[in-house]
Amino acid sequence: MKNRLRLVALLAVVMIGFPFVAGAVSHWTHLRTVATAGWFSFLGVSNETEAPEGHYFTMVDNLNNVITKTALRVNVGDEYWAANNKHYRVISVKGYTATCKYLGTENIVWQDEWDNIPAVTDLPVQSDANKKSVIAVYHTHSDESYIPTDGKSSIRAQGGIFKVGDVFTEKMKDLGLTVYHDKTPHDPHDAGAYQRSRRTAVKLLKKQPAIAFDVHRDAVPAEVYEQKIGSQPVTKIKMVVGRQNQNKQANLEFAKTMKAAMDKAHPGLFEGIFLAHGNYNQDLGPRMMLIEVGSNKNSREDAQRGVSLFADAVPKVLGVYQNRGAQSPFNQIASPGLTRSKPGSWPAVWWLLGILVVGGGLFLIISTGSVGGGVKKLKEFAGSEWKNALSKRKPK
């Protein structure tokens, strides 16, 4: 009888403990992502977030028409919004070709009533909204460069991408924003780069920025990003949103708002929005944005002109987000200020406490052979602990 009771209790531990463990694991996915990147780096495995050097992915529709190209690794379930607002989802990947399903055309347009909302830089200096007009800029891949201008695709710790970030920063400052541009290198360009840049991102979040931009360049044929705005050659801008974090929806809505603003201010500048399999440190907070400014095959001067035009939209878009009465066509207005998220910390603690309580109780039942015996054992333990605690407090 006692053995049968122990077997039942053991099965109960497994059955009750499983959902607790599953819940804890689900709340720790962001930690697993960072740890996995570290192991890939340690083992010398190629960057899991990108195609191998010299390769890129081509996204096509069911008629084999090219939608876009990207050096980021493409996975089934990834999504893409093209410059014409057509929405696609990746349904298969063979080699470096990703076939996509057309999901429809979205109405990603700037609302006329938003023109009456002041940009954050037009508000009084002491206003709460103006105080939130802080922007952070950093570079996970600090080696990224532009071959026609810099001579190489990669320059360790001194990539041409820093100069693109400089132009972006200075333009936003000229527009009245407060900008912190961090040039900490995160080399090498491997699977551990995002783990290293995470420390930089966390440091920048202490400045309480409204947006944090991680500025990159792509590695695809030059024509993917080539464009002329007016008479000036520029590179287009692509925004990348990671779909492996709890801020996915907020970041996607913000990217769409930026696209709407760009389409009105500088039509043709926006290459698209890529909802990619990855984290990109965007679990740290909403509006952690990754942008691709041209390709390594484009000139850096074109990229600098492109990112300067992209900066034009930032104060206006922030003005819309700061205005509590603004209605977004995407039904999501994020609260002012970027706050660091710690996904799953407390829920995971409660899950583990639940495991300890349930497991401990069942262990007492198993060890004593009955529920009554377990309760008696617990009372004896509690009584002895109180007695010891009180005896220690008596003056000698």
C-alpha positions in Angstrom: 0.0 0.0 0.0 2.8 2.4 0.9 4.6 1.7 -2.3 1.5 2.3 -4.3 1.0 5.6 -2.5 4.5 6.7 -3.3 4.0 5.8 -7.0 0.8 7.9 -7.1 2.5 10.8 -5.4 5.5 10.6 -7.8 3.1 10.7 -10.8 1.4 13.7 -9.3 4.7 15.5 -9.0 5.4 14.9 -12.7 1.9 15.9 -13.8 1.6 19.0 -11.6 5.2 20.1 -12.1 5.2 19.9 -15.9 3.0 23.0 -16.5 5.0 25.0 -13.9 8.2 24.1 -15.7 6.7 24.9 -19.1 5.5 28.2 -17.9 8.9 29.1 -16.5 10.6 28.1 -19.7 8.2 30.2 -21.8 9.0 33.3 -19.7 12.7 32.8 -20.2 12.9 32.7 -23.9 14.7 36.0 -24.2 17.5 34.7 -21.9 17.7 31.5 -24.0 18.1 33.6 -27.1 21.0 35.5 -25.7 22.6 32.4 -24.3 22.3 30.6 -27.6 24.0 33.4 -29.4 26.8 33.2 -26.9 27.3 29.5 -27.5 27.3 29.9 -31.3 30.0 32.6 -30.9 32.0 30.4 -28.5 31.9 27.4 -30.9 32.9 29.4 -33.9 29.6 28.8 -35.7 28.6 31.3 -38.4 26.2 34.1 -37.6 22.7 32.5 -37.3 20.9 35.8 -38.0 22.4 36.3 -41.5 23.3 34.5 -44.7 26.9 33.5 -45.0 29.2 36.2 -46.4 28.7 36.6 -50.2 25.1 35.2 -50.0 21.7 36.7 -49.5 18.0 35.6 -49.6 15.6 36.5 -52.4 11.9 36.7 -51.5 9.6 35.9 -54.4 5.8 35.6 -54.8 4.0 32.5 -56.2 4.7 33.7 -59.8 8.4 33.9 -58.9 8.4 37.8 -59.1 11.1 39.2 -56.9 9.7 41.1 -53.8 12.9 42.0 -52.1 16.4 40.7 -51.2 18.0 40.7 -47.8 21.2 39.4 -46.1 19.2 38.6 -43.0 18.3 35.0 -42.6 14.7 34.3 -43.8 12.5 31.8 -42.1 9.0 30.4 -42.7 6.6 32.7 -40.9 8.5 35.8 -41.5 6.5 38.7 -43.0 7.3 41.7 -45.3 5.5 44.9 -46.1 6.7 46.2 -49.5 7.1 49.9 -50.5 3.6 49.6 -52.1 2.1 48.4 -48.8 1.6 44.8 -50.1 1.9 42.4 -47.3 3.5 38.9 -47.6 4.3 35.9 -45.4 7.1 33.4 -46.1 5.6 29.9 -46.6 8.7 28.1 -47.7 12.5 28.5 -48.0 14.6 26.5 -50.4 18.3 27.4 -50.4 18.4 31.1 -50.6 15.0 31.6 -52.2 12.0 32.3 -50.0 8.5 31.9 -51.5 5.9 34.2 -50.1 2.1 34.3 -49.9 0.4 37.6 -50.7 -1.9 38.5 -47.8 -3.3 41.8 -49.2 -2.5 45.5 -49.4 -2.7 47.5 -46.1 -3.7 51.1 -45.8 -0.5 52.4 -44.4 -0.9 56.1 -45.0 -0.3 59.3 -43.1 -3.5 60.7 -41.7 -4.4 64.3 -42.7 -5.4 65.2 -39.1 -1.9 64.4 -38.0 -0.6 67.4 -39.9 -2.2 69.6 -37.2 -0.3 67.8 -34.4 2.9 69.6 -33.6 6.2 67.8 -33.7 7.8 67.2 -30.3 10.4 69.8 -31.2 7.7 72.5 -31.8 6.4 72.1 -28.2 7.5 74.4 -25.3 10.9 73.4 -24.0 9.6 72.6 -20.5 6.6 70.5 -21.7 6.6 66.8 -20.7 6.4 65.8 -24.4 9.4 67.9 -25.3 11.4 66.4 -22.5 10.7 62.9 -24.0 12.3 63.9 -27.3 15.5 61.9 -26.6 16.9 59.5 -29.2 19.5 56.8 -28.8 21.7 55.6 -31.7 24.1 52.6 -31.6 25.5 49.9 -33.9 25.5 46.2 -33.2 27.7 45.5 -36.3 30.4 48.1 -35.8 32.4 46.7 -38.7 29.8 47.3 -41.5 31.1 49.5 -44.3 30.4 50.5 -47.9 32.7 49.1 -50.5 32.6 52.0 -53.1 33.5 54.6 -50.4 35.3 52.7 -47.7 37.1 50.2 -49.9 36.0 47.2 -47.8 32.7 45.6 -46.8 34.0 45.2 -43.2 36.4 47.3 -41.2 36.9 46.0 -37.6 35.6 48.4 -35.0 35.8 51.4 -37.4 33.1 50.6 -40.0 31.7 53.3 -42.3 28.4 52.7 -40.5 29.6 55.0 -37.7 29.8 57.9 -40.2 26.2 57.1 -41.3 25.2 57.2 -37.7 27.0 60.6 -37.3 25.0 62.1 -40.1 21.8 60.6 -38.7 22.6 62.0 -35.2 23.6 65.5 -36.4 20.5 65.8 -38.6 18.2 64.9 -35.6 20.1 67.4 -33.4 19.5 70.1 -36.1 15.8 69.3 -35.9 15.8 69.9 -32.2 16.1 66.4 -30.7 18.5 65.3 -28.0 20.5 62.4 -29.4 23.0 60.1 -27.8 25.2 58.3 -30.3 27.1 55.4 -28.8 30.1 54.2 -30.9 31.0 51.2 -28.7 32.4 48.4 -31.0 30.8 45.0 -30.7 33.1 43.0 -33.0 33.5 40.4 -34.2 30.5 40.3 -36.6 29.2 36.9 -35.4 26.3 35.3 -33.6 27.4 36.9 -30.3 27.3 40.5 -31.6 23.7 41.1 -30.3 24.7 39.8 -26.9 27.5 42.3 -26.7 25.5 45.2 -28.1 22.8 44.4 -25.5 25.0 45.9 -22.8 25.2 49.1 -24.9 21.5 49.2 -25.4 20.8 48.8 -21.7 23.2 51.6 -20.9 21.5 53.9 -23.4 18.1 53.0 -21.9 19.2 54.8 -18.8 18.9 58.0 -20.8 15.1 57.2 -21.2 15.0 57.6 -25.0 11.7 57.8 -26.9 13.4 55.6 -29.6 16.6 53.6 -29.8 17.9 53.0 -33.3 20.3 50.2 -34.1 21.8 51.4 -37.4 23.0 48.8 -39.9 23.6 48.3 -43.6 22.5 45.3 -45.8 24.6 43.1 -48.0 22.7 42.7 -51.2 23.0 44.0 -54.8 23.2 47.8 -54.9 20.0 48.2 -57.0 17.8 46.9 -54.1 18.5 50.1 -52.3 19.3 52.6 -55.1 17.0 55.6 -55.3 16.8 59.2 -56.3 14.9 61.8 -54.2 14.7 64.9 -56.3 18.0 65.0 -58.1 20.0 63.4 -55.3 21.1 59.8 -55.3 20.2 58.2 -52.0 19.8 54.7 -50.5 16.4 53.5 -49.3 15.8 52.5 -45.7 14.5 49.2 -44.5 13.1 48.7 -41.0 13.5 45.3 -39.3 11.2 44.1 -36.5 12.0 40.9 -34.5 9.1 38.6 -34.0 10.6 36.7 -31.0 9.8 39.2 -28.3 6.8 40.7 -26.5 7.3 44.1 -28.1 6.8 42.8 -31.6 3.4 44.5 -32.1 4.4 47.9 -30.7 7.6 48.0 -32.8 5.7 46.9 -35.9 3.0 49.7 -35.4 5.8 52.2 -35.0 7.6 51.0 -38.1 4.3 51.4 -40.1 3.9 54.9 -38.7 7.4 55.8 -39.8 6.7 54.4 -43.2 3.5 56.5 -43.6 5.5 59.6 -42.6 8.3 58.8 -45.1 5.9 58.1 -47.9 4.4 61.5 -47.5 7.6 63.5 -46.8 10.0 61.6 -49.2 8.1 59.2 -51.4 10.3 56.3 -52.5 12.7 56.4 -49.6 11.2 53.4 -47.7 12.4 50.0 -49.0 10.0 48.0 -46.7 9.4 46.5 -43.3 10.7 43.1 -42.5 9.2 41.1 -39.6 12.0 38.7 -39.1 12.6 35.6 -37.0 14.8 37.0 -34.3 15.0 39.2 -31.2 17.5 41.9 -32.1 17.4 43.1 -28.4 13.9 44.5 -29.0 12.7 42.7 -25.9 14.3 45.5 -23.9 11.5 47.9 -24.7 9.0 49.2 -27.3 10.5 51.3 -30.2 13.8 49.6 -30.2 14.2 49.9 -34.0 16.7 48.2 -36.3 17.2 50.1 -39.6 19.2 49.0 -42.7 20.7 52.0 -44.5 21.5 50.8 -48.0 23.9 47.9 -48.8 27.6 47.3 -48.7 27.5 47.7 -52.5 26.1 51.3 -52.3 28.2 54.3 -51.6 28.4 55.7 -48.1 27.5 59.2 -49.4 24.2 57.9 -50.8 23.5 56.2 -47.5 24.3 59.4 -45.5 21.9 61.3 -47.7 19.2 58.7 -47.3 19.4 58.5 -43.5 19.4 62.3 -43.3 16.0 62.3 -45.1 14.8 59.5 -42.9 15.6 61.7 -39.8 13.1 64.3 -41.1 10.2 62.2 -40.0 11.3 61.4 -36.5 10.1 64.6 -34.7 6.7 64.5 -36.5 6.1 60.9 -35.7 7.0 61.3 -32.1 4.6 64.3 -31.9 1.8 61.9 -33.0 2.8 59.3 -30.5 3.0 61.9 -27.7 -0.4 63.3 -28.4 -2.8 61.2 -26.3 -5.8 62.1 -28.5 -4.2 61.0 -31.8 -5.9 58.0 -33.5 -3.5 55.7 -35.2 -4.7 53.8 -38.3 -2.8 50.9 -36.8 -4.7 51.0 -33.5 -1.7 51.3 -31.3 -0.3 54.4 -29.7 2.6 53.6 -27.5 3.1 55.6 -24.3 5.8 58.4 -24.3 9.3 57.3 -23.4 11.1 54.1 -23.9 11.1 51.9 -20.8 13.2 48.8 -20.4 11.2 45.6 -20.1 12.2 42.6 -18.1 10.0 40.0 -19.7 9.0 37.1 -17.5 11.1 37.9 -14.4 8.4 37.8 -11.7 6.1 35.3 -13.5 9.0 32.9 -13.7 9.8 33.4 -10.0 6.2 32.5 -9.1 6.3 29.5 -11.3 9.4 28.2 -9.6 8.0 28.9 -6.1 4.9 26.9 -7.2 7.2 24.0 -8.2 9.0 24.1 -4.8 5.8 24.2 -2.7 4.0 21.4 -4.6 7.1 19.3 -4.9 8.0 19.8 -1.3 4.5 18.8 -0.1 4.4 15.7 -2.2 7.9 14.7 -1.1 6.7 14.8 2.6 3.8 12.5 1.6 6.1 10.1 -0.2 8.7 10.0 2.7 6.2 9.5 5.5 3.8 7.3 3.5 0.6 9.3 4.2 -0.9 12.8 4.0 -1.3 12.8 7.8 2.3 11.8 8.2 3.4 14.6 5.9 1.4 17.2 7.8 2.8 15.9 11.2 6.3 16.1 9.8 5.8 19.7 8.6 4.4 20.7 12.0 7.3 19.2 13.8 9.8 21.0 11.6 8.0 24.3 12.0 7.8 23.9 15.8 11.5 23.1 16.1 12.5 26.0 13.9 10.5 28.5 16.0 12.0 27.0 19.2 15.5 27.4 17.8 14.8 31.0 16.7 13.3 32.0 20.0 16.2 30.5 22.0 18.7 32.5 20.0 16.9 35.7 20.9 17.1 35.2 24.7 19.8 37.3 26.4 22.7 35.4 27.7 
